[in-house]
Amino acid sequence: MEEPKTEKEKAKEIVKKDWGNGSNYEISIDGINQNGSYIVTVRNSNTTEALAYYIVNVKDGTFTKKVME
């Protein structure tokens, strides 16, 4: 598997590894916060409903996650 090229791709890859494999969701970058971390959303592919939000620090590979109820 080849390494992601951009920081955006790296952020998506970090979320994908945590969220797991599946075909009924998509991952999108919603912005960058004041600390330079990416705001990444996992959405239902059919409804676009947000399933989870991640704040991803690409530099050290860490994240925080909020799963929607």
C-alpha positions in Angstrom: 0.0 0.0 0.0 1.5 3.4 -0.9 1.8 6.2 1.5 -0.7 9.1 1.4 0.9 12.1 -0.3 -0.7 15.1 1.3 -1.6 16.0 4.8 -5.3 15.9 3.9 -4.8 12.3 2.6 -2.9 11.4 5.7 -5.7 12.8 7.9 -8.3 10.8 6.0 -6.1 7.6 6.2 -5.8 8.0 10.0 -9.6 8.3 10.3 -10.2 5.3 7.9 -7.9 3.1 10.0 -9.8 3.9 13.2 -13.3 3.8 11.7 -12.7 0.6 9.8 -13.6 -0.8 6.4 -17.0 -0.5 4.9 -18.8 0.8 1.9 -21.7 2.8 3.3 -19.7 5.8 4.5 -17.4 8.6 3.2 -14.7 10.6 4.8 -14.4 14.4 4.2 -12.1 17.1 5.4 -14.2 20.0 6.8 -11.4 22.3 7.7 -8.4 23.0 9.8 -8.6 24.4 13.3 -6.5 27.0 15.0 -3.9 24.4 16.0 -3.4 23.2 12.5 -5.3 19.9 13.1 -7.8 18.7 10.5 -11.5 18.5 11.2 -12.6 15.3 9.5 -16.2 14.0 9.2 -17.4 10.4 8.6 -20.8 10.6 6.8 -23.4 8.0 5.8 -23.0 7.7 2.0 -26.7 7.5 1.4 -28.0 10.3 3.7 -24.9 12.4 4.2 -25.7 12.3 7.9 -22.7 12.9 10.1 -21.7 9.7 11.9 -18.6 10.9 13.7 -16.2 13.9 13.9 -12.5 13.7 14.3 -9.8 16.2 15.1 -6.7 14.8 13.5 -3.1 16.0 14.3 -1.3 14.7 11.2 2.2 15.6 12.5 2.0 13.0 15.4 -0.8 10.8 14.1 -3.1 11.4 17.1 -6.8 12.2 17.0 -9.9 12.8 19.1 -13.2 11.4 18.1 -16.9 12.3 18.8 -19.4 9.7 17.6 -22.9 11.1 17.0 -25.7 9.4 18.9 
